[in-house]
Amino acid sequence: MIGNFLGWVILFLCTVAILMYVGHRREGKGQSARRSLGAYARETLQRPRYGLPLVLGATIVPFLLTATVEKSPLEVAVSAVLVTIALVVQTLSWLITVTILILVVWGLGALIRKATALRPVEKIPELRQFLDSQDGTLPRWGNTPEEKLARIREVFAECAATCSASAAYSFVQDVGHEQGGGLRKSYLGFTITRNLATMSPRARFALMATEMLRAAGGNEKNYKERRLSLVWGNGSGAIGAHVYKLSGDELGIKDSKTMIEWYMGQHSLTEEGTISIVLDAINSPESSGPLMSSVKEELRMQLGSAGNSGSAASSGSWLKVTDISTSVFAPKSSHAIRIGTLDDGTPLEFSGDESLITIAPPGSGKTQCNVFPTLLRWKGPALVLDISGDIYEKTSKWRSENVGPVYKFAPLDPERSHRWSPLSFVRDDPDYIWEDSRLLAELMIVPSGSKDPFWEDNARIFLTAAIASVVYSSPARQRPMHAVLDTMHGGDAWEAMMTTLRLAVDVRAMPQHATSIGSMEEKTRDSVRQTARASLAAWSGERVARATATSDWNPLDLRGSGNCTVYIVVQPHEVEAYLSLLRVFIGQHIRMLFSGGAPKHGACPTLIMLDEMPRLRRMSPIDEALNIGRRFGLRLWMFAQSFGQLEEAYENAEGMVASCGVRIYMNPSSADGTAEKISEQIGYRSGPMDGNRHLIIEPNALSGAGFKDHQIVLGKGCKPAKVRKVMAWQDPEISGRFGELEVTRTAAGGAR
């Protein structure tokens, strides 16, 4: 009884719940806001018209249900619960089954897609060679970013290398129904080569920029795409190795060229488009560090001003440490001249046989940079023209103590000077007496530049005759210069000269000239003597007479194991008045070193340093030293203030400069044309975008602040060098050697 009662109760409550829920759903359908089931139940039970039918229905339905199935209410209730549970379980199983089916279908789709897709490019053996070559466009640049950038600049400056680029690509083709349908795997790979010289200036610059940006830390992916596009050049590149496998022919690929064209089209790679992208990258302010910023600035300067900057814009044109071994500055002997240092501190030295020239305005530091350091390191013989006496004051003591004997010839300060007589070294051998005398006369007569050379030419002849007669009649140590000067004033000295010329029958030229001079009209003869006297004014003073009375050294002492140093010292304001004396001193020493024959192989050359060289006017011995000096162990180093100063003295000034193995410039000026000439000597290059010729560096950059503390050094056959000025007073090693050797007169009149 209790079981049946519980069954009735359960059925009754279930029926009530079901009926309430159905009614609630029907009433709430379409309403914007539904009441809760609890609220609906309370309202239904509180309303007799709803609650009575609900109770009756809930009572009758279980009765009818039990009567129909012929079971007790408890059994029906249990069955209802079981059926409900079965329905829930069955519903859940269907949901799980459907979910599993969906996952299976998705997994099968993924497997199908994976099966139809190509393996990764790196796992395709046929493409391996193209993957391996993608990093080998041009020669391996180097280990550090700085080495790479230096090498890139060098290769693109030479414009002779052949570059290459490769690509490896895999993709899936949707094959048409006539070929079976579905997705099929395909791949392609190729290599392109192209010589830099065949590229347009725009493309070549863009490729160089691409390489430099990558070396500075640029994007790897963009680098490969840009390089590939520029090397291909819309079909201008040469096709090398290639391979492709296609599942269908709908792509229009028939050969290697159409294959590459299809690939370039797929990736939107055109030469002009890539150039635009590279230019945008150069002008982009975004940077990954100081090096990238510097590289972008360098490239921007090249684009904007074609080399107006001495550092960034033209850095690829300047000599680097790696260039030294193949340049004129490569070590050739132990007799090296240090010019200065590169920006990284590497010393730049010259040990070749050629001459040097420094062109620098006053106050630019040529003495501090070039002269003092050289003489305070040079362990060989030297001949020095010292305008002002500073060189002797700073370098003579160290050279006397560490190199060899030191001689100072200061003709206007005979009490603190050694003595030198040019007549002592005129050979009295009949084969040489007239020749040596003529050389001395040519040096004594300073060229005036007159359009009528008659008077100067005849003055040289008269002076040659006078020197030859003094030498012919006097021993070497008894040939004072005043004997020659007395002759040019006429009188008894003139008659004695004419007699000596007529009697010197073993020197044919002497009696011949005696005849020609004697037959000359007296008025003309007096005018010629007057011209000669004017040129010999430098020799007429008492101080000069004492300094030139005899000789304390022989010019040939500059060759040999003695390693002597000879200074000729005058003050700047004395140069013009004593040009004749200076010319004779320099010219005779050079000529005598020529006559001494070639030195032994490996011997230290004689360094000849000529300050203010153009002020000496044109001298044939200097021309000879430039052209053949190396054969006789002479290393000439000339100093001038400007090109203009040099051109005033020598018609072939440009040829003289060009014949020097090393040309050094400091603080060139645009006002006198020096900066323009240097700019032209450095040379031209093609514009990065238009191919037109542009100066590597503009004159205003050379004369600007960027080169205030640098020397511009041009060596034969190599890149120009931007060399730091290393002042002697800034170098403790050099400044510690400063010192002057005191010269005093002995009781016998000599110097010690």
C-alpha positions in Angstrom: 0.0 0.0 0.0 2.8 2.4 0.9 4.6 1.7 -2.3 1.5 2.3 -4.4 0.8 5.5 -2.5 4.4 6.8 -3.1 4.0 5.8 -6.7 0.8 7.8 -7.0 2.4 10.8 -5.3 5.4 10.7 -7.7 3.2 10.4 -10.7 1.0 13.2 -9.5 3.9 15.6 -8.9 5.6 14.7 -12.2 2.3 15.4 -14.0 1.8 18.7 -12.3 5.4 19.7 -13.1 5.0 18.7 -16.7 1.7 20.5 -17.2 3.0 23.6 -15.4 6.1 23.7 -17.6 4.1 23.3 -20.8 1.7 26.0 -19.7 4.5 28.3 -18.8 6.2 27.8 -22.1 3.0 28.4 -24.0 2.1 31.5 -22.1 5.7 33.0 -22.3 6.1 32.4 -26.1 6.6 35.6 -27.9 6.8 37.8 -24.8 9.7 40.0 -24.4 10.2 39.1 -20.8 9.3 35.7 -19.4 8.3 35.1 -15.8 10.2 32.4 -13.9 8.7 28.9 -13.6 8.3 29.4 -9.8 6.3 32.6 -10.2 4.1 30.9 -12.8 3.5 27.9 -10.5 2.4 30.2 -7.6 0.0 32.1 -9.8 -1.5 28.9 -11.3 -2.1 27.3 -7.9 -3.6 30.6 -6.5 -6.1 30.8 -9.3 -9.0 28.3 -8.9 -9.8 28.3 -12.6 -6.3 27.2 -13.3 -5.4 25.3 -10.2 -8.5 22.9 -10.1 -8.1 21.7 -13.7 -4.4 21.2 -13.0 -5.0 19.1 -9.9 -7.7 17.1 -11.6 -5.6 16.5 -14.7 -2.6 15.5 -12.5 -4.9 13.0 -10.7 -6.6 11.5 -13.7 -3.5 11.2 -15.9 -1.6 8.8 -13.5 -4.8 6.7 -13.1 -5.3 6.4 -16.9 -1.6 5.7 -17.3 -1.6 2.8 -14.8 -4.8 1.5 -16.2 -3.4 1.5 -19.7 -0.1 -0.3 -18.9 -1.7 -2.4 -16.2 1.0 -1.7 -13.7 1.1 -0.2 -10.2 1.8 3.5 -9.8 5.2 2.7 -8.3 6.2 0.6 -11.2 5.0 3.3 -13.6 6.9 6.0 -11.7 10.1 3.9 -11.7 9.6 3.2 -15.4 9.2 6.9 -16.1 12.4 7.7 -14.2 14.3 5.0 -16.0 12.9 6.0 -19.4 13.9 9.6 -18.7 17.4 8.5 -17.7 17.6 6.3 -20.8 16.6 9.3 -23.0 19.2 11.5 -21.4 22.0 8.9 -21.8 20.9 8.2 -25.4 20.9 12.0 -26.1 24.4 12.4 -24.6 25.7 9.4 -26.6 24.4 10.9 -29.8 26.1 14.2 -29.0 29.4 12.4 -28.2 29.1 10.4 -31.4 28.4 13.4 -33.5 31.3 15.3 -31.9 33.7 12.3 -32.6 32.5 12.2 -36.2 33.2 15.9 -36.6 36.7 15.5 -35.1 37.4 12.5 -37.4 36.2 14.4 -40.4 38.4 17.4 -39.5 41.4 15.2 -38.8 41.0 13.4 -42.1 40.8 16.8 -43.9 44.0 17.9 -42.2 45.7 14.6 -43.2 44.5 15.1 -46.7 45.8 18.7 -46.8 49.1 17.6 -45.4 49.4 14.7 -47.8 48.7 17.0 -50.8 51.0 19.8 -49.5 54.8 20.0 -50.3 57.3 19.2 -47.7 59.3 22.2 -46.4 61.8 23.6 -48.9 64.8 22.7 -46.9 63.8 19.0 -47.0 63.6 18.9 -50.8 67.0 17.5 -52.0 66.6 19.1 -55.5 66.5 22.6 -53.9 69.4 22.1 -51.5 72.0 23.8 -53.8 69.9 26.9 -54.2 69.4 27.2 -50.4 73.1 26.8 -49.9 73.9 29.5 -52.4 71.4 32.1 -51.1 74.0 33.7 -48.8 76.8 33.9 -51.5 75.9 36.8 -53.6 79.4 38.4 -53.8 82.8 37.5 -52.2 82.5 36.9 -48.5 82.7 40.3 -47.0 84.5 39.7 -43.7 84.1 38.7 -40.1 83.1 42.0 -38.5 80.6 44.6 -39.7 83.4 47.1 -40.3 85.4 44.6 -42.4 82.2 43.8 -44.4 81.4 47.5 -45.1 85.0 48.2 -46.1 85.0 45.3 -48.6 81.6 46.2 -50.0 82.8 49.7 -50.7 85.9 48.4 -52.4 84.1 45.9 -54.6 81.5 48.4 -55.8 84.1 51.0 -56.3 86.0 48.7 -58.6 82.8 47.6 -60.3 84.3 44.4 -61.7 82.8 41.6 -59.6 80.1 39.2 -60.7 77.2 38.8 -58.3 74.7 36.0 -58.0 71.4 35.3 -56.3 69.3 32.2 -55.8 65.8 31.3 -54.8 64.1 28.1 -53.7 60.3 27.9 -53.6 57.6 25.3 -53.0 53.8 25.6 -53.5 50.6 23.6 -54.2 48.8 23.6 -57.5 45.0 22.9 -57.9 45.1 20.5 -60.9 42.2 20.6 -63.3 39.7 17.7 -63.6 41.2 16.5 -66.9 44.4 15.7 -64.9 42.7 13.9 -62.1 41.7 17.0 -60.0 42.8 18.0 -56.5 45.9 19.7 -55.0 49.3 18.6 -56.2 52.8 19.6 -54.9 55.2 21.7 -57.1 58.6 23.4 -56.5 61.2 25.4 -58.3 64.8 26.7 -57.7 67.2 28.8 -59.7 70.4 30.9 -59.7 71.0 34.2 -61.5 74.3 35.9 -62.1 75.2 39.5 -63.2 78.3 41.6 -63.5 78.2 44.9 -61.7 79.5 46.7 -64.7 76.4 45.7 -66.7 74.0 47.2 -64.1 72.6 50.6 -64.4 74.0 53.1 -61.9 70.6 53.2 -60.1 70.5 49.4 -59.7 74.1 49.1 -58.8 73.8 51.7 -56.1 70.6 50.0 -54.8 72.5 46.7 -54.6 75.4 48.3 -52.8 73.0 49.9 -50.4 71.3 46.5 -49.8 74.6 44.8 -49.0 75.6 47.7 -46.7 72.4 47.8 -44.8 72.5 44.0 -44.3 76.1 44.2 -43.1 75.0 46.9 -40.6 72.3 44.6 -39.3 69.4 44.9 -41.7 66.4 42.6 -42.3 67.5 39.2 -43.7 64.3 38.4 -45.6 64.1 41.8 -47.3 67.8 41.6 -48.1 67.4 38.3 -50.1 64.3 39.6 -51.9 65.9 42.9 -52.9 69.2 41.3 -54.0 67.3 38.7 -56.1 65.3 41.4 -57.8 68.3 43.7 -58.5 70.4 40.8 -59.9 67.6 39.6 -62.1 67.0 43.2 -63.3 63.7 42.5 -65.1 65.5 39.8 -67.2 69.0 41.3 -67.6 70.6 38.7 -65.4 72.1 35.5 -66.7 70.3 32.3 -65.7 72.5 29.7 -64.2 71.5 26.4 -62.6 67.8 25.8 -62.3 65.2 23.1 -61.5 61.4 22.9 -61.3 58.7 20.4 -60.9 55.1 21.4 -61.8 51.9 19.3 -61.5 50.1 21.3 -64.2 50.7 23.6 -67.1 48.2 26.3 -66.3 50.9 28.6 -64.8 52.4 29.2 -68.3 55.9 28.0 -67.3 57.6 26.7 -70.3 61.3 27.2 -69.6 63.7 28.7 -67.1 63.0 32.3 -68.1 59.2 32.0 -67.8 59.7 30.2 -64.5 61.7 33.1 -63.1 59.3 35.6 -64.5 56.4 33.8 -62.9 58.2 33.7 -59.6 59.1 37.4 -59.7 55.5 38.2 -60.6 54.2 36.1 -57.7 56.3 38.0 -55.3 55.9 41.4 -56.9 59.7 41.8 -57.5 60.6 44.4 -60.1 63.9 46.3 -60.4 62.4 49.8 -60.2 60.1 48.7 -57.3 63.0 47.4 -55.4 65.0 50.5 -56.0 62.2 52.6 -54.5 62.0 50.3 -51.5 65.8 50.6 -50.9 65.6 54.4 -51.2 62.8 54.4 -48.7 64.9 52.2 -46.4 67.8 54.6 -46.7 65.7 57.6 -45.9 63.8 55.9 -43.1 64.7 57.4 -39.6 64.3 54.0 -38.0 67.6 52.5 -37.1 68.9 49.4 -35.2 72.0 51.1 -33.8 74.8 53.6 -34.4 76.3 51.6 -37.2 73.1 51.4 -39.1 72.6 55.2 -38.6 76.1 55.8 -39.9 75.6 53.6 -43.0 72.3 55.3 -43.8 73.9 58.7 -43.4 76.7 57.7 -45.7 74.3 56.5 -48.3 72.1 59.6 -48.0 75.1 61.8 -48.5 76.1 59.9 -51.6 72.6 60.4 -53.0 72.3 64.0 -52.0 75.7 65.6 -52.7 77.8 63.1 -54.7 80.6 63.0 -52.2 80.6 66.4 -50.5 81.5 64.9 -47.2 85.1 63.9 -46.5 84.0 61.2 -44.1 80.7 59.6 -44.7 80.0 60.4 -48.3 83.3 59.3 -49.7 84.5 56.9 -47.0 84.5 54.1 -49.5 87.1 56.0 -51.6 89.7 56.5 -48.8 92.6 54.2 -48.1 91.9 51.6 -45.4 94.2 49.5 -43.4 93.5 46.6 -45.6 94.6 48.5 -48.7 98.1 49.4 -47.4 99.7 46.1 -48.4 98.8 46.6 -52.0 99.5 50.3 -52.2 102.6 52.5 -52.6 102.7 52.6 -48.8 103.4 48.9 -48.5 106.8 48.3 -46.7 109.6 48.1 -49.1 112.6 48.7 -46.9 113.5 49.7 -43.4 114.1 53.3 -44.4 110.6 54.5 -43.9 109.1 58.0 -43.5 106.1 58.2 -41.2 103.5 60.6 -42.7 100.8 60.3 -40.0 98.1 57.9 -38.9 94.8 56.8 -40.3 91.7 57.4 -38.3 92.0 54.1 -36.5 95.5 54.9 -35.3 97.4 52.8 -37.9 100.7 54.6 -38.9 101.0 55.4 -42.6 104.6 55.2 -43.8 106.4 55.5 -47.1 109.6 53.5 -47.8 109.7 53.7 -51.6 112.3 55.3 -53.8 110.1 58.1 -55.2 110.0 61.7 -54.2 107.5 63.4 -52.0 105.8 66.8 -52.0 103.8 68.7 -49.4 101.7 71.6 -50.4 100.4 73.5 -47.4 99.7 77.1 -46.5 101.6 78.8 -43.7 100.5 77.7 -40.2 98.9 74.4 -41.4 101.5 72.3 -39.5 103.7 70.9 -42.2 106.9 71.4 -40.2 105.3 69.9 -37.0 103.7 67.0 -38.9 106.2 66.2 -41.6 109.6 67.7 -40.9 110.3 67.4 -37.2 109.0 63.8 -36.8 110.9 62.7 -39.9 114.3 64.1 -39.0 113.9 62.9 -35.4 113.3 59.3 -36.6 115.4 59.2 -39.9 118.7 57.3 -39.3 120.2 58.1 -42.7 122.0 61.2 -44.2 119.9 64.3 -44.8 120.3 67.7 -46.6 117.9 70.3 -45.2 116.9 73.7 -46.4 115.8 75.4 -43.2 113.9 78.7 -43.7 113.9 80.3 -40.3 116.3 78.0 -38.3 113.5 76.2 -36.4 114.4 72.8 -38.0 118.0 73.0 -36.9 117.0 74.2 -33.5 114.7 71.2 -32.8 116.5 68.4 -34.6 120.2 68.9 -34.8 121.2 67.7 -31.2 119.4 64.4 -31.5 120.8 63.8 -35.0 124.3 64.6 -33.9 124.1 62.2 -31.0 122.2 59.3 -32.7 122.8 59.6 -36.5 126.1 61.2 -37.5 128.0 64.5 -37.9 125.9 67.6 -38.2 126.9 70.7 -40.3 125.1 74.0 -40.2 125.7 76.5 -43.0 124.3 79.9 -42.0 126.0 82.3 -44.4 124.7 85.4 -42.6 125.8 84.2 -39.2 129.3 83.0 -39.8 130.3 82.9 -36.1 127.8 80.1 -35.6 128.2 78.5 -38.9 130.3 75.9 -40.6 132.0 77.0 -43.9 131.4 75.9 -47.4 133.0 77.2 -50.6 131.3 76.2 -53.9 134.6 76.7 -55.8 136.2 74.0 -53.7 134.2 71.3 -55.5 134.7 72.5 -59.1 136.9 69.8 -60.6 140.2 71.2 -62.2 140.4 68.2 -64.5 140.4 69.5 -68.1 137.5 67.1 -68.9 135.3 68.6 -66.2 136.4 72.2 -65.4 134.3 74.0 -68.0 131.3 71.7 -67.3 131.4 72.2 -63.6 131.9 75.9 -63.9 128.9 76.2 -66.2 126.7 74.4 -63.8 127.8 76.8 -61.0 127.1 79.8 -63.1 123.7 78.6 -64.1 122.8 78.3 -60.5 124.2 81.6 -59.5 122.3 83.6 -62.1 118.7 83.6 -60.8 116.1 83.5 -63.6 114.3 86.8 -63.9 111.6 85.6 -66.3 112.6 88.2 -68.9 111.3 87.8 -72.4 114.8 88.7 -73.7 117.2 86.1 -72.3 120.2 87.7 -74.1 121.7 89.4 -71.1 121.2 86.6 -68.6 122.6 84.0 -71.1 125.7 86.0 -71.7 126.1 86.8 -68.0 126.2 83.0 -67.4 128.9 82.7 -70.1 131.0 85.5 -68.4 130.5 83.9 -65.0 131.4 80.4 -66.3 134.7 81.9 -67.7 135.5 83.6 -64.5 134.9 80.5 -62.4 136.9 78.3 -64.8 139.9 80.8 -64.7 139.9 80.9 -60.9 139.7 77.1 -60.6 142.3 76.6 -63.4 144.9 78.9 -61.7 144.2 78.1 -57.9 144.2 75.0 -55.7 140.9 73.8 -54.2 141.4 75.4 -50.8 142.5 78.8 -52.2 139.5 79.7 -54.3 137.6 82.5 -52.5 134.4 83.7 -54.1 135.6 87.3 -54.1 138.1 86.3 -56.8 135.1 85.7 -59.1 133.3 88.8 -58.0 136.4 91.0 -58.7 136.5 89.7 -62.3 133.0 90.9 -62.9 134.0 94.4 -61.9 136.6 94.6 -64.7 140.1 96.1 -64.3 143.1 94.0 -63.6 141.1 91.0 -62.4 139.2 91.0 -65.8 142.5 91.1 -67.7 144.0 88.3 -65.6 140.9 86.2 -66.4 141.2 86.8 -70.1 144.9 85.9 -70.0 144.2 82.6 -68.1 141.5 81.7 -70.7 143.8 82.2 -73.6 146.6 80.2 -72.1 144.4 77.2 -71.0 145.0 75.4 -74.2 144.3 72.0 -72.6 140.6 73.1 -72.0 139.5 74.0 -75.5 136.4 75.8 -74.4 138.4 78.4 -72.4 140.4 79.9 -75.3 137.4 79.7 -77.5 135.3 81.8 -75.1 138.3 84.2 -74.6 138.1 84.9 -78.3 134.3 85.4 -78.4 134.3 87.6 -75.2 137.2 89.7 -76.5 135.5 90.3 -79.8 132.3 91.6 -78.1 131.6 95.4 -78.2 132.8 97.1 -75.1 129.4 98.6 -74.3 127.7 95.3 -74.6 130.4 93.6 -72.6 130.0 96.1 -69.8 126.2 95.6 -69.8 126.7 91.8 -69.5 129.1 92.2 -66.6 126.6 94.5 -64.9 123.9 91.8 -65.3 126.2 89.3 -63.8 127.2 91.6 -60.9 123.5 92.1 -60.1 123.0 88.3 -59.8 126.1 87.9 -57.6 125.0 90.6 -55.0 124.3 87.8 -52.5 128.0 86.8 -52.5 129.4 90.3 -52.0 129.0 90.8 -48.2 131.8 90.2 -45.7 129.7 87.7 -43.7 129.2 85.6 -46.7 132.8 85.9 -47.7 133.9 84.5 -44.3 131.3 81.7 -44.5 132.4 80.7 -48.0 136.2 81.0 -47.6 136.7 77.3 -47.5 134.8 74.1 -46.8 134.4 72.1 -43.6 132.6 69.2 -45.4 132.3 67.6 -48.8 128.8 67.1 -50.3 129.8 63.5 -51.0 129.9 63.0 -47.2 126.1 62.6 -47.6 126.8 59.3 -49.2 128.5 56.6 -47.2 128.6 55.3 -43.7 129.0 58.7 -42.0 125.3 59.6 -42.2 126.0 63.3 -41.9 123.3 65.9 -41.8 123.7 69.3 -43.6 121.5 72.3 -42.8 121.5 75.5 -44.7 119.8 78.1 -42.6 118.4 81.5 -43.6 115.6 83.7 -42.3 112.4 84.0 -44.4 113.1 87.7 -45.2 116.6 86.8 -46.4 115.5 84.3 -49.0 114.9 86.6 -52.0 118.2 88.5 -51.4 120.3 85.4 -51.2 118.6 83.2 -53.8 121.8 82.8 -55.7 123.6 81.4 -52.7 120.8 79.0 -51.8 120.5 77.8 -55.4 124.2 77.1 -55.6 124.2 75.3 -52.3 121.3 73.0 -53.1 122.2 72.5 -56.8 125.8 71.7 -56.2 125.1 69.1 -53.5 122.6 67.3 -55.7 124.9 67.4 -58.8 127.8 66.1 -56.8 125.7 63.2 -55.4 124.8 62.3 -59.0 128.5 62.3 -60.0 129.3 60.0 -57.1 127.7 57.0 -58.8 124.9 54.8 -57.6 125.0 53.7 -54.0 125.1 50.0 -52.9 121.9 48.1 -53.0 120.0 48.4 -49.8 121.9 51.5 -48.7 119.9 54.2 -46.9 119.0 56.9 -49.3 119.9 60.6 -48.8 116.9 62.6 -47.7 116.7 66.0 -49.2 114.1 68.2 -47.5 113.5 71.6 -49.3 111.3 74.0 -47.4 109.8 76.8 -49.5 111.2 75.1 -52.6 109.4 77.2 -55.2 111.1 80.3 -53.9 114.4 79.0 -55.3 113.0 79.5 -58.8 113.5 76.9 -61.5 116.5 74.7 -60.9 117.5 71.9 -63.3 119.1 69.8 -60.5 115.7 69.6 -58.8 114.1 68.4 -62.0 116.9 65.8 -62.3 116.4 64.7 -58.7 112.7 64.1 -59.4 113.4 62.1 -62.6 116.5 60.1 -61.8 117.2 60.7 -58.2 116.2 57.2 -57.1 119.0 55.7 -59.2 121.5 57.7 -57.1 119.9 57.1 -53.8 118.2 60.5 -53.4 114.8 60.8 -51.8 113.5 64.4 -52.5 110.9 65.9 -50.3 109.7 69.3 -51.5 107.5 71.8 -49.6 105.3 74.5 -51.1 102.6 76.8 -50.0 100.3 76.3 -52.9 100.0 75.2 -56.5 100.1 78.7 -57.6 103.5 79.3 -56.0 104.8 76.1 -57.7 103.5 77.2 -61.1 105.2 80.5 -60.9 108.6 78.8 -60.6 108.0 75.8 -62.9 106.1 75.8 -66.2 105.6 72.0 -65.8 104.4 72.3 -62.2 101.6 69.7 -62.6 104.1 67.3 -64.2 106.4 67.7 -61.3 103.7 67.0 -58.8 102.5 64.0 -60.7 106.0 62.5 -60.8 106.1 62.4 -57.0 105.3 59.0 -55.5 103.5 60.7 -52.6 101.6 64.0 -52.6 100.5 65.5 -49.3 98.1 68.4 -48.9 97.1 70.3 -45.8 94.2 72.8 -45.4 93.9 73.5 -49.1 92.3 76.7 -50.2 89.6 77.2 -52.8 90.7 80.8 -53.3 93.9 79.9 -55.1 92.6 76.8 -56.9 94.5 74.3 -54.7 91.4 72.5 -53.5 90.1 72.2 -57.0 93.3 70.6 -58.3 93.3 68.1 -55.4 89.7 67.3 -56.0 90.5 66.5 -59.6 93.5 64.4 -58.7 91.4 62.3 -56.3 89.2 61.7 -59.3 85.7 61.1 -60.5 83.0 58.5 -60.1 79.7 57.7 -61.7 76.7 59.3 -59.9 74.8 56.7 -57.9 71.5 57.3 -59.6 72.2 59.0 -63.0 75.5 57.5 -64.1 77.0 61.0 -64.8 80.5 61.8 -63.7 80.8 63.4 -60.3 83.9 64.4 -58.3 84.6 61.9 -55.6 84.9 64.8 -53.2 84.1 68.4 -53.8 86.7 71.2 -53.4 84.6 73.0 -50.7 84.7 69.8 -48.6 88.5 69.6 -48.8 88.9 73.2 -47.7 86.3 72.8 -45.0 86.4 72.0 -41.3 86.3 68.3 -42.0 89.9 68.3 -43.1 91.3 70.9 -40.6 93.1 68.2 -38.6 93.9 65.9 -41.5 96.4 65.5 -44.3 95.2 64.5 -47.8 97.7 62.0 -49.0 97.8 60.8 -52.6 100.0 57.9 -53.5 100.7 56.7 -57.0 98.3 54.0 -58.1 96.2 53.8 -54.9 93.3 55.3 -53.1 93.7 58.7 -51.4 94.4 58.6 -47.7 92.8 60.8 -45.1 95.7 61.0 -42.5 95.5 62.6 -39.1 98.0 65.3 -38.3 100.3 64.1 -35.6 102.1 67.2 -34.3 105.6 66.7 -33.0 104.8 68.6 -29.8 101.9 66.2 -29.1 104.2 63.1 -29.4 106.2 62.7 -26.2 108.7 60.5 -28.0 109.4 63.1 -30.6 109.2 66.2 -28.4 111.6 64.6 -26.0 114.2 64.6 -28.7 114.0 68.4 -29.3 117.4 70.1 -29.0 119.9 72.3 -30.8 123.6 71.6 -31.4 125.8 74.5 -30.6 128.2 75.6 -33.3 131.2 77.7 -32.2 134.3 79.0 -34.0 137.7 77.5 -33.2 140.9 79.6 -32.9 141.9 78.4 -36.3 138.8 79.8 -37.8 137.0 76.5 -38.3 133.8 75.4 -36.7 133.1 72.6 -34.3 
